[in-house]
Amino acid sequence: MSVHSSLGRALSLHLWGESHGAGVGVIVEGMPPGTPVDADRIQAALDRRRPGTSDLVTPRAERDAATILSGVHDGRATGAPIHACIWNADVDSSAYADRHRIPRPGHADYPASVHYRGFNDVRGGGAFSGRLTAAYVMAGAIARPLLDACGIRVGAHLVQVGPERAEGEATMEAILSCAKRPGLACAEPGARGRMERCIRDAAAEGDSVGAVIECRMDGIMAGVGEPHFGRVDALLAYAMMGIPGTKGVSFGAGFDAAAQRGSAHNDPYAWDDGRVVCGSNNAGGILGGITTGMPLVFHVAVKPTPSIACEQKTVDLVSKTAATLRMEGRHDPCIGVRAVPVVEHLAAFVLADILRGEGRV
Ligand SMILES: Cc1cc2nc3c(=O)[nH]c(=O)nc-3n(C[C@H](O)[C@H](O)[C@H](O)COP(=O)(O)O)c2cc1C
């Protein structure tokens, strides 16, 4: 991969790695010298995304222990590129021997094989694997102290798994505390049980389910962002669509806004202790691409995991005949479960990048 695996303007991140290669890593540039880089915090973030932790995620057993190769001395950024990585240990590529010949429906095998003329690493999905999102998490954890300095908090949780939805608006406290509990991160306890059952039912049938992740950012000052391609929502959406398996991103009322009248959709302004606030937050905290000072709220929809044990129709690219495939190997029955910390940390990285670009951090 090349520039396609890079993101950012004032800060930047560059990804490398494959699912079944040596490992996965990220190089972060632009961090102000002296910024604290807390190895425990990076590890705690990675642990929330780690595989093999329950029957709701892939059984691949990885420690995902972060190694910082450069750019940090005595716990602080030196100003040089920060290079962080995890090594792959529990690799079993036996289910991938045929993937250039018999591509998985719903995965990148076929288009990637065309693009890279058959030279791409298909083992475990290669560079298309969700495993590369460990690098997003490390980058976000490295950038988060810039948000802490401004009092900005970022949290994410699941609001939908298959047809099971969480109801009501979750507070930041509820979102942050559900991230600390083991199991599925959903701020509504009633919905959590239904979501877990939904994933177990699909997995028992060799199938998978999709999900919606909500991300909330509190404490952002009004006035951050620029119009058009410098919009805060545009930059977040661009980054979120980089997460493998993402099918949609929406802000505030999102697609429901289409069914509303202006009189219901517009968030009324009011004064609160000398500060301009909105009585509702259909805008999701952004107007004209610029923050309003209200919480920034957006949703990311992820599709059902493509690699499933159900029989699927596909093709044999060598014999040019029809074929069927039941995918073996170890897979997440619901991408959304492990994508929660990915969304949260990628959002943190994007916001830190924007704030740095505006000279605010
Ligand atoms: C955290 C995470 C875990 C994932 N786990 C799997 C998995 O176990 N099996 C699989 O087939 N796809 C998994 N994916 C999704 C694939 O990487 C993705 O569907 C594939 O690259 C095709 O890209 P697209 O769905 O964006 O078109 C995962 C994605 C993420 C973000």
The ligand as an SDF file (V2000), in Angstrom:
LIG
                    3D

 31 33  0  0  0  0  0  0  0  0999 V2000
  -12.4570   -4.6060   13.8160 C   0  0  0  0  0  0  0  0  0  0  0  0
  -12.7780   -5.3210   12.5220 C   0  0  0  0  0  0  0  0  0  0  0  0
  -12.7800   -6.7120   12.4950 C   0  0  0  0  0  0  0  0  0  0  0  0
  -13.0680   -7.3990   11.3120 C   0  0  0  0  0  0  0  0  0  0  0  0
  -13.0760   -8.7770   11.3460 N   0  0  0  0  0  0  0  0  0  0  0  0
  -13.3750   -9.4480   10.2070 C   0  0  0  0  0  0  0  0  0  0  0  0
  -13.3840  -10.8850   10.2010 C   0  0  0  0  0  0  0  0  0  0  0  0
  -13.1390  -11.5320   11.2120 O   0  0  0  0  0  0  0  0  0  0  0  0
  -13.6680  -11.5060    9.0340 N   0  0  0  0  0  0  0  0  0  0  0  0
  -13.9670  -10.8260    7.8840 C   0  0  0  0  0  0  0  0  0  0  0  0
  -14.2360  -11.4290    6.8680 O   0  0  0  0  0  0  0  0  0  0  0  0
  -13.9720   -9.4680    7.8630 N   0  0  0  0  0  0  0  0  0  0  0  0
  -13.6900   -8.7610    8.9870 C   0  0  0  0  0  0  0  0  0  0  0  0
  -13.6800   -7.4040    8.9600 N   0  0  0  0  0  0  0  0  0  0  0  0
  -14.1540   -6.6970    7.7510 C   0  0  0  0  0  0  0  0  0  0  0  0
  -13.2650   -6.7940    6.5540 C   0  0  0  0  0  0  0  0  0  0  0  0
  -11.9610   -6.3130    6.8270 O   0  0  0  0  0  0  0  0  0  0  0  0
  -13.8950   -5.9930    5.3850 C   0  0  0  0  0  0  0  0  0  0  0  0
  -15.2360   -6.3300    5.2620 O   0  0  0  0  0  0  0  0  0  0  0  0
  -13.1880   -6.3030    4.0860 C   0  0  0  0  0  0  0  0  0  0  0  0
  -11.9040   -5.7410    4.1170 O   0  0  0  0  0  0  0  0  0  0  0  0
  -13.9060   -5.7610    2.8660 C   0  0  0  0  0  0  0  0  0  0  0  0
  -13.9920   -4.3720    2.9270 O   0  0  0  0  0  0  0  0  0  0  0  0
  -15.4030   -3.6240    2.8710 P   0  0  0  0  0  0  0  0  0  0  0  0
  -16.3310   -4.4420    3.7330 O   0  0  0  0  0  0  0  0  0  0  0  0
  -15.1240   -2.2780    3.4540 O   0  0  0  0  0  0  0  0  0  0  0  0
  -15.8370   -3.5990    1.4530 O   0  0  0  0  0  0  0  0  0  0  0  0
  -13.3640   -6.6880   10.1250 C   0  0  0  0  0  0  0  0  0  0  0  0
  -13.3430   -5.2850   10.1640 C   0  0  0  0  0  0  0  0  0  0  0  0
  -13.0580   -4.6050   11.3420 C   0  0  0  0  0  0  0  0  0  0  0  0
  -13.0600   -3.1040   11.3620 C   0  0  0  0  0  0  0  0  0  0  0  0
  1  2  1  0
  2  3  1  0
  2 30  2  0
  3  4  2  0
  4  5  1  0
  4 28  1  0
  5  6  2  0
  6  7  1  0
  6 13  1  0
  7  8  2  0
  7  9  1  0
  9 10  1  0
 10 11  2  0
 10 12  1  0
 12 13  2  0
 13 14  1  0
 14 15  1  0
 14 28  1  0
 15 16  1  0
 16 17  1  0
 16 18  1  0
 18 19  1  0
 18 20  1  0
 20 21  1  0
 20 22  1  0
 22 23  1  0
 23 24  1  0
 24 25  2  0
 24 26  1  0
 24 27  1  0
 28 29  2  0
 29 30  1  0
 30 31  1  0
M  END
$$$$
